[in-house]
Each structure stands twice: as structure tokens, then as C-alpha cells.
């Protein structure tokens, strides 16, 4: 009887050890869900959601709205430009990065730093992303959702690509 119990206990162990996946098996390639053409253009920040709590985006009163652009043309190959107003005097900060789409993610490269945003929604008019980062500086990771809407280009806007 003890031999049978031992065999019964060993069978599941042998089965599980044999079932281990071969590490040389390749995973299917990640399929891009979005195209460059879908993101190219001017986007204006509308609101934020930090750990589930929604806030309107804090645009500076009397200044233009903070926005970002995706470009992809010969002189601006996958360029991202963000324009933010820093103070009541409307001092403008410009951030430049390069970008790429991979699967359902937007990846922004700033020098050696890489930021990965999960695209939650991308339509003709809406661009919503999620990033996990320490948004409030408390040393803990926060879930930050950013909501933006497409804005038409104005004549003479050097960043806008139609």
C-alpha cells in the first residue's frame, strides 16, 4: 500500500516537471495596435487622473494651453515636442524627445531615459494614456492617466504637421 501511495504522489510531480515550457520556444511578435499617422498632430492636455482621482489639467490663466506634438517628416523623424507654461508670465518650457509605437504602448526617449505609456484610447479626437510613476514625489508609484484632445493647427505653427 505504501508503494502505491508513493507512486501516486510521485506521478503529479513527474508530470509537472515534464510540463515545464522549453525556454527556447519563441513568443509571437507583438502586434502594433496603432499607426504613426494616428498620433501625428497637435494634442492639448485636458485632464489628469492620479490613482483614480480626476483633476482638470492646470493650464496657466492668460497663457496658451499646454500641449504636445507628434511629428514624423524628413527633418523631424519621430520627434515629440511638449510646450508647457511655467508661470504667470507665460514663460514657455519646451521638451524634445523621440517617440515610437510598440504594441499598445507609446515610448518616449529623453536621452538615456525611456518613458513607456500604455495607450488607453486613441481616436481621431482623443488621446488617453497611462503611466506608472512617482507623480507626487512621495517615493511611491502612482498610476497617472493623461487625457488630451486633438487641436487643429494654426497658420505658422512650426511644430504642427498636417
C-alpha positions in Angstrom: 0.0 0.0 0.0 2.9 2.4 0.8 4.4 1.7 -2.6 1.1 2.7 -4.3 0.9 5.9 -2.2 4.4 6.8 -3.1 3.8 6.2 -6.8 0.6 8.3 -6.6 2.5 11.2 -5.0 5.4 11.0 -7.5 3.2 10.9 -10.6 2.0 14.5 -10.3 5.5 15.7 -9.5 6.9 13.9 -12.6 4.1 15.3 -14.7 4.7 18.9 -13.5 8.4 18.6 -14.0 7.9 17.3 -17.6 5.4 20.0 -18.4 7.9 22.8 -17.9 8.0 25.0 -21.0 11.0 25.0 -23.2 12.7 28.4 -22.8 13.8 28.3 -26.4 10.2 28.5 -27.6 9.6 31.8 -29.2 6.8 34.1 -28.3 4.6 35.5 -31.1 5.8 39.0 -32.1 4.0 41.9 -30.5 1.5 43.4 -33.0 1.3 47.2 -33.2 -2.2 48.3 -32.4 -1.7 51.9 -33.6 0.0 53.7 -36.5 2.2 56.7 -36.6 -0.4 58.6 -38.6 -2.9 58.2 -35.8 -0.8 60.1 -33.3 0.8 62.7 -35.6 -0.5 66.2 -34.8 -1.2 68.6 -32.0 -2.7 67.5 -28.7 -3.9 69.7 -25.9 -3.9 68.5 -22.3 -7.5 68.3 -20.9 -7.4 66.4 -17.6 -5.4 64.0 -15.3 -6.4 61.1 -13.2 -4.0 60.3 -10.3 -4.7 56.9 -8.6 -8.3 57.1 -9.7 -9.0 60.7 -8.7 -9.7 63.1 -11.7 -8.4 66.6 -11.9 -8.7 69.2 -14.7 -5.4 70.0 -16.3 -3.9 73.1 -14.7 -3.4 75.4 -17.7 -2.0 78.8 -16.8 -4.7 81.5 -17.0 -3.9 84.1 -19.6 -1.3 81.8 -21.3 -1.8 79.4 -24.2 -2.8 75.9 -23.4 -0.1 73.3 -22.6 0.2 70.9 -25.5 2.3 68.3 -27.2 3.0 67.4 -30.8 4.0 64.2 -32.6 5.8 64.8 -35.9 7.3 62.4 -38.5 8.7 64.1 -41.5 12.2 64.2 -43.1 13.6 66.9 -40.9 11.7 65.7 -37.8 11.8 61.9 -37.8 9.6 60.7 -34.9 10.0 64.0 -33.0 7.9 64.8 -29.9 7.7 68.3 -28.6 5.9 69.4 -25.4 5.2 73.0 -24.7 4.3 74.0 -21.1 3.8 77.4 -19.5 5.8 77.7 -16.3 4.5 80.8 -14.5 2.1 83.7 -14.7 4.4 85.5 -17.0 3.8 82.7 -19.5 7.4 81.6 -19.7 7.5 78.6 -22.0 9.3 75.4 -21.5 10.0 73.1 -24.5 10.8 69.4 -24.1 12.0 67.5 -27.1 12.1 63.7 -27.3 11.8 61.0 -29.9 9.0 58.6 -30.0 7.8 55.2 -31.3 4.8 53.0 -31.0 5.1 49.4 -29.9 2.1 47.2 -29.4 -0.3 49.2 -27.3 2.5 51.4 -25.9 3.9 54.8 -26.7 7.6 55.0 -25.9 9.3 58.4 -25.4 13.1 58.6 -25.3 14.8 61.5 -23.5 18.5 60.9 -23.8 19.2 57.7 -21.9 15.8 57.8 -20.2 12.9 55.9 -21.6 9.2 56.5 -20.7 6.6 53.9 -21.6 2.9 55.0 -21.7 0.1 52.5 -22.2 -2.4 53.9 -24.7 -5.9 53.6 -23.2 -7.7 55.3 -26.1 -6.6 56.8 -29.4 -9.3 58.1 -31.7 -9.4 61.0 -34.2 -10.0 63.4 -31.3 -8.9 61.7 -28.1 -5.5 60.5 -26.8 -5.5 58.9 -23.4 -2.5 57.2 -21.8 -1.5 55.6 -18.6 1.9 55.7 -17.0 3.1 54.5 -13.6 5.5 56.9 -11.9 6.1 58.8 -8.7 3.9 61.7 -9.7 3.6 63.4 -6.3 7.2 62.9 -5.2 6.3 60.7 -2.1 8.5 57.8 -3.1 5.6 55.6 -4.1 4.5 54.7 -7.6 1.3 56.4 -8.8 -1.0 55.5 -11.7 -1.2 58.6 -13.8 -3.8 58.8 -16.6 -3.4 61.7 -19.0 -6.3 62.9 -21.3 -5.7 65.1 -24.3 -7.7 66.2 -27.3 -6.6 66.9 -30.8 -6.4 70.6 -31.8 -6.3 72.0 -35.3 -3.1 73.6 -36.4 -2.8 77.3 -36.8 -1.0 79.0 -39.7 2.7 79.4 -38.9 2.8 76.8 -36.1 6.3 75.4 -36.6 5.5 72.1 -34.8 2.3 71.3 -36.5 2.2 68.6 -39.1 -0.9 68.1 -41.2 
